[in-house]
Amino acid sequence: MFYEIKLKVDKENDKGEMKEVIERFITDVELFAEAEAKGLEQYNGNCDVFSITRSNVVEIVNEKEEDKPFYKATLIDIFIDDNGNEKETKYYNLVCAKDITEANRLMQEHMRQGLKDMRLDGIVKTKIMDLI
């Protein structure tokens, strides 16, 4: 299960002043306590873990690369229920890419590997900095 962690960290800005900033990370652990420990590990305890939430992300498509953000892709699976009604289920994936065009290309390639029945509904840039 993926958890999204928000950390408050003191960082130096362009003017040389220390400012408190919020950084977001995602981690693949079983428990909230493990997610908190991963967050604290990121800055050797010199941060405040102020939010941990279960992420609706089910898969991370590729590895995080330096200077490339994560994009969240929404996939829709359409199926017919027992009553003959058409239903949709949404799934969310993270993909690391330099821009939305590359994210779209990477998701199309990923979907060709067994997700052909699904449709790509949207891609948005996230504030998630890294997988920890």
C-alpha positions as CSV (number, residue, x, y, z in Angstrom):
1,M,0.0,0.0,0.0
2,F,1.2,3.5,-0.8
3,Y,1.2,6.3,1.7
4,E,1.7,10.0,0.9
5,I,3.8,11.8,3.5
6,K,3.9,15.6,4.0
7,L,7.0,16.9,5.8
8,K,7.6,20.4,7.1
9,V,11.3,21.2,6.6
10,D,13.4,24.3,7.1
11,K,15.2,25.1,3.9
12,E,17.3,28.0,2.8
13,N,15.7,30.1,0.0
14,D,17.4,32.1,-2.8
15,K,17.9,35.1,-0.4
16,G,19.7,33.0,2.1
17,E,16.8,33.0,4.6
18,M,15.5,29.9,6.3
19,K,11.9,29.2,5.4
20,E,9.6,26.4,6.4
21,V,8.5,24.4,3.3
22,I,6.2,21.5,2.7
23,E,7.6,18.5,0.9
24,R,5.6,15.5,-0.3
25,F,6.9,12.0,-0.7
26,I,5.3,8.6,-1.4
27,T,6.3,5.3,0.2
28,D,5.3,1.7,-0.1
29,V,4.9,0.3,3.4
30,E,2.3,-1.6,5.4
31,L,1.7,0.6,8.4
32,F,1.3,4.4,9.2
33,A,4.2,4.0,11.7
34,E,6.5,2.7,9.0
35,A,5.5,5.7,6.8
36,E,6.3,8.1,9.6
37,A,9.7,6.5,10.2
38,K,10.5,6.7,6.5
39,G,9.6,10.4,6.5
40,L,11.7,11.1,9.6
41,E,14.6,9.2,8.0
42,Q,14.5,11.5,5.0
43,Y,15.9,14.4,7.0
44,N,17.5,12.5,10.0
45,G,14.6,13.6,12.2
46,N,15.1,17.3,11.4
47,C,11.6,17.6,10.0
48,D,8.0,17.5,11.2
49,V,5.8,14.7,9.7
50,F,2.5,16.5,9.8
51,S,0.4,14.4,7.4
52,I,0.3,10.8,6.3
53,T,-2.6,9.6,4.1
54,R,-3.3,6.4,2.3
55,S,-2.7,7.1,-1.4
56,N,-5.1,6.0,-4.1
57,V,-2.1,5.2,-6.3
58,V,-2.0,1.5,-7.1
59,E,1.2,1.4,-9.2
60,I,4.3,3.4,-9.9
61,V,5.1,2.8,-13.6
62,N,8.8,3.8,-13.6
63,E,11.6,4.8,-11.3
64,K,12.0,8.4,-10.2
65,E,14.7,10.3,-12.1
66,E,16.4,13.5,-10.8
67,D,14.8,16.7,-12.0
68,K,11.7,14.9,-13.4
69,P,8.4,15.2,-11.6
70,F,5.8,12.6,-10.9
71,Y,2.6,12.7,-12.9
72,K,-0.6,11.0,-11.7
73,A,-2.5,9.1,-14.5
74,T,-6.1,8.1,-14.1
75,L,-7.1,4.9,-15.8
76,I,-10.7,3.8,-16.2
77,D,-11.8,0.2,-16.4
78,I,-15.4,-0.1,-17.8
79,F,-17.3,-3.3,-17.0
80,I,-20.8,-4.6,-16.9
81,D,-22.3,-5.5,-13.5
82,D,-24.6,-8.3,-12.6
83,N,-27.7,-6.2,-13.5
84,G,-26.3,-5.4,-17.0
85,N,-25.3,-1.8,-16.1
86,E,-22.1,-0.3,-17.3
87,K,-19.8,0.7,-14.4
88,E,-16.5,2.4,-14.2
89,T,-13.6,1.8,-11.8
90,K,-10.8,4.3,-11.6
91,Y,-7.2,3.3,-11.0
92,Y,-4.3,5.8,-10.4
93,N,-0.7,5.3,-11.5
94,L,2.4,7.5,-11.0
95,V,4.8,8.0,-13.8
96,C,8.0,10.0,-13.8
97,A,8.5,12.2,-16.8
98,K,10.0,15.5,-18.0
99,D,6.6,16.8,-19.2
100,I,3.0,15.8,-19.7
101,T,3.7,14.6,-23.3
102,E,6.4,12.2,-22.1
103,A,4.1,11.1,-19.3
104,N,1.3,10.3,-21.8
105,R,3.7,8.4,-24.0
106,L,5.0,6.3,-21.1
107,M,1.5,5.6,-19.9
108,Q,0.4,4.5,-23.4
109,E,3.4,2.1,-23.5
110,H,2.6,0.8,-20.1
111,M,-1.0,0.2,-21.0
112,R,0.0,-1.9,-24.0
113,Q,1.5,-4.4,-21.6
114,G,-1.8,-5.9,-20.4
115,L,-4.1,-3.0,-19.7
116,K,-5.6,-2.8,-23.2
117,D,-9.2,-2.9,-21.9
118,M,-8.6,0.3,-19.8
119,R,-8.7,3.9,-21.1
120,L,-6.4,6.7,-20.0
121,D,-8.7,9.4,-18.6
122,G,-6.2,12.1,-17.5
123,I,-2.7,13.0,-16.4
124,V,-1.8,15.7,-13.9
125,K,1.5,16.9,-12.4
126,T,1.9,16.1,-8.7
127,K,3.9,17.8,-6.0
128,I,5.4,14.4,-4.9
129,M,9.1,14.8,-4.8
130,D,10.3,11.2,-4.5
131,L,9.6,7.6,-3.6
132,I,11.2,6.8,-0.3
